[in-house]
Amino acid sequence: MRKRVLLFVLASVLMPFCISAQDYAVKGSVWDFDTAEPICSAAVLVYQITGNDTTFYGGCSTDDNGSFIIGQLKAGNYVLYAKSDNHFNTSKSFTLSSENVKDLGKITMRAGKGDLDPAITAVVAKIVDYFPENVYVDLGLSVKWATCNVGADKPEDYGDYYAWGELTPKESYTWENYRFRTRGYDEGTVKFSKYTSLYYTSMLDEDNRFFIADDKTQLDLEDDVAHVKWGGDWRLPTNEEMNELIDSCTWTWTTLNGVNGCLVTSNRPGYTDRSIFLPATGRYGFETSNKSAGTWGHYWSNSVNKDQSSYNAGVLAIGSGYAAVKITFRAHGQSVRPVCP
């Protein structure tokens, strides 16, 4: 059952580091969205989500740098809830699996008065309404598919956008600011420091020295944003796993809470009551706006296109009436839907 914990009771016992269950911890910092300044003395509370049950696990207050760490948690699905005077309350879902310390990075809050004030129980009830019961769905395929995109809290949220093999979102996506670029400004001249075909000639490293192409065809885990952000066995899907999802499921163009996308329902015997939702996230090409959001979506695979150029990587392209594995420029900003064994 959900525990009723009053804010004024918690506020009296919050400390910079709090304990509760096992050997996992979560850390991060809380910032004002508009001023880009850290928020000190914000209340940070952590709840574990198990099906429809919500359990308060620990809390603390942020230090002068807006930082917090909450330890002695156990593996599972959680929601972090942040509250600060003169700011709207905010929440963030996360999963603890293999990382000893989960870093949530910067959590931003906008100035204003939150409307979730009377009791934490009411807040958690709202969170449970949208937090998935499981972080993945077993569709009876070779891998399990996550219920949300990287950076998203709900299945219909777009989440963050990444260039292929990059680990942080950006304001713009170009060849010039692409992580593995060594030189060149377009697909005819661009060269890379990693993930290059043996047919790819004249490759230069960052010191302009020639060296042999690596002929890597899939992302190393250190460059796989799904694995880096979520830990455990999470990773980007392969082209083959994306094709399996296409061939083994029924794809229905629909809306979820007002968001366009594809409902993907398994056709495998015993799994036909299971589905995932892929929102039409669009993509960021070599422009700063995402004009295609709501119309179609691109989801990265972990596979580079093995040809003479090596400037393309695989994507799952979805839209009204179609789903296909294609290729697109590695520098584009696109969505990530993780998989696990």
N, C-alpha and C positions, 0 to 999 in steps of 0.2 A: 504494500500500500504506500501511497505517497506520504512522505513525512511532512508535517506542518512545522515549519521553522520560521519564527518571526524575525524580521530584519533587526529589530532593536536588540534582541538577545544575541544574535550572531555578531553584530557590530561591537559588542562589548568584549568579545573573546577573540576577535580576529588578530592574527599575528603574521609576520612576514613569511613564516614557513609553518605549514600545518600538516598533521599526520592523520592517517586513518586505516590503511589496510595492508599493502604488500610492498613490492619493490619497483613500482613505476612512479614517475613524476611527470607533471606538466608545468611548463613555464612559458613566459611571454611578457609582454608589456602593454600598457593601456595608454592610448594617446588621444588628444583632442583632434578631431578630424579637420576642423577649420583652422586652428592655430598651429597645428603640427607640434604641439608641446606635450610632454608626458603628463599624465594625471596621477598625482600622488594621493594616497589614502583612499583609493577606490576599493570597494568591496568586491572580491572575486570569489565566487562560489562554484563548486563542482558537484554535479549530480550524475550518478550512473543510471543508464537507461537499460532495463531488461524487459523486453516486450512492452507491456503497458505499465510496468512498475518503475517507479522513480525513487532513488535513494540518495539522500544527501551524504556526501563523502568527506568534504572538507572545504575550508575557505581561508582566505588571508586578505590582507590589505596591501596595496601596492606601495613600494618605497618611493623615495624622492625622485627616482629615475623612471617611475611608472612601472617598474618591474615586479614580477611575482613568481613564486614557485610553490607548487603544492605537491607534496610527496606521499609515499606509502599508499599508492593506489594499486588496484589490481587490474588485470587485463579486461577489456570490455569497451562498450560504447558509453560516451559521456557527453554531457552538455555543460559548458562553462558559462556562467551568468555573471556579468559585470554591472555594478551599480555605483553611481557617483552623483553627489549633489550637483544640481544645475546641468545635468546631462541626461539624455535619453538612455535608458537601460539597453544593453545589448547582450547577445548570446552567440556562442559558437560551438558547434558539435565537433567531436574528435573521437578517435579510436586509439586505444592502447593495445598493442599486440607484441611487438618485439623491441621497439625502442625503449631503453631504460628511461630516457627523458624526452618527452614530446615537446618540441618547440613550436608554439603557435604563432610566433613572431609578433608583429604589431596588431593590436586590436583597437579599432578606432571608435570613438563615441562622439556624437554631435551634441552641441549645446542645446539645452532645453530641459523640460521636466518630463520624466518618464511616467507612464500611466500604469506601471506594473508594481506599484509600491506596497499595497497592504500586506501581502504575505507571499513568501517564496512559493508556497504551494500553488497559487494561482499562476505564477510565472511558469512553473514546470508543467502545469497542465497544458498551457499553450504550446510549450516546446514539444511535448509528447505528441501533440496533434500532427506535427509535420516531421518529426524525427523518425526515420525508417526503423522498423522493428529489427531488421538485420542490415548490416552494411553491404551485404551482397545478396544476390539471388542465384540459386542453383537451377539453371534451366535444363539440366540433363546433358550439358555439353562437356567438352574437354576441360573447360575452365569455368569458374564462377565469375559473374559480372557484377561490379559494384552498382549500388543503387543511385549513386550521385557522382557528378563530375568532381575532379580535383578542384578545391576551392569553393565548393557548393555545400549548402546545408540541407537542401531539399532536392528531390529528383528533377524538378522542373527548373531549378536554378542553373544559370549558364556556367557559373564557376569562373575560374581564371583561364587566361589564354597564354599559351606558351609557344615559342618557336621550337622546332624539333631538336631534342637533345639539350634544351635549356631548362633551367631550374627556377627561374623567377619571371613573373609577368613584366611587361614593359609598356611604356606609353606609345611606342611606335615599333614597327617590325620592318627592318630593312636588311639588305645584304651588308651594309656598312656596320651595323651593330650586332650582326649575328655572331654567336659565340665561337664557332669553329672556322670562321672566315680568316684567311691570311692575306688575300688581296683580291682585287676585282670588284666591280660594282653592278654586274648583271649576270644573268645565267650564261652568257657567252664568255665571260672573263673570270668569274669568281672561282677561287681556289680555297681548299679547306685543309685544316690540320688533322682532321679525324673523320672516319667513316667515308673512305674513298675506295673506289674500285681499282683493281689491278690495271684496268684499261686507262685509268685516269693519269695522264702524264703531266710532267712539269709541275708537280706539287711542291709547294714551298712551306717551310715551317715559319714560325714567327720571326726567326732570325734570317729569313730569306735563304735558307740552305735547302738544297734538294735532298729528298729522301724517298724511300720506297713507299708506295701506297699500302695502307693496312688491310684493305679488302674486307673490312668488317661489314657485315650485312644487317646486324641488329644492335640496338643500343646496349652498351655496358650498363649494369645496374647503377653505377655512379652517375650516369647521365640520364637515367630514367626518372622523370619527375614523379611518376606515380610511386615508385619505390622509395625515392628520397623523401617525399612528403608523408607517405603513409606507413613506410617501413614494412616489416614482415616479408611476406611473399608477394606483395602487391607489385604490379608492373604494368607497362603498356601492353596491349594485346599485339599479337603478330598478325600479318596479313591473312594467314591461314585461319586463325581464330575468328577474325572478322568475317571471313567468307563462311565459316561454319555458322556464325550467328545469323547471317543472311539466309543461308540455305535451310536452316533447321527451325526457323521461326516464322510466324505470320506478322507482317508489318502493317500497322494501321496508322495513317496520318490522323491526328486528333489534337485536342488541347487538354492540358492539365493545369487547372487553376489559372486559366487564361493564357497559358504559354503553348505555342505551337510546337509539335514534335511528333515523334513516332513511338507508339506503343508496340513493343516487341514481345510477342507471346510465344512461348515454346510450343513446338509441334511434337516433341518427344513424348512417347507414352509414359504416363505417370507424372508428367511435368506440365501438362497443358493448362493448369491453373496458375502458372507462374509467368511473370512478365517484368520487364524493365521499361522505363521511359527515357528516351533520348531527346532532349529539347533541341530545337532548331537554332543552334547557337551562332550560325554564320561563321565568319572568320575575319581576322585582320590581315589583309594583304599588304601591299606597299602603300596603304593610305591609313590615316589616323582614325577613320570612322568605320564602323561595322554595319554597313548598309544591308547586309544579307541576313541579319539576325531576325528570326521569326519566319524566314522563308525556306532556308535550308541550313544544314550544319556539316562541319568537318571535324572528325575525331582522329587524332594521330594514332598510327600503329608504331611499333618499335622498329620497323624495317625500312632501311634505306633502299632506294632504287638502284639496283646493281647494273649500271650502264656506264658509258664513257664519261658522263657528266657528274654523276653522284650528287647533283644539286636538288634532287627530288626525294621525297620519302612517302610512305604509304599513308593513306587516309581512308576512313570509313565516311563516305559521302551519303547524307540522307536528305530526303525532301518529300514533298507530296507525290506519292506514287513510285518512289524509287529508293533503293539502297544499294550501294556498290562500293567496292574497294578500288580506289584510284590513286593517283600520285599528285603531289603538288610541291611547291618550293619549300625547302626546309626552313627558310627564314620567316614564313608566314606565322601569324599568331592564331592558334587553334585550340580546341578543347581536348580534354583528356578524360576518358572513362576507363578506370583501372580494371584489371582482372587478377584473380588469384587461383591457385590450384584447387 
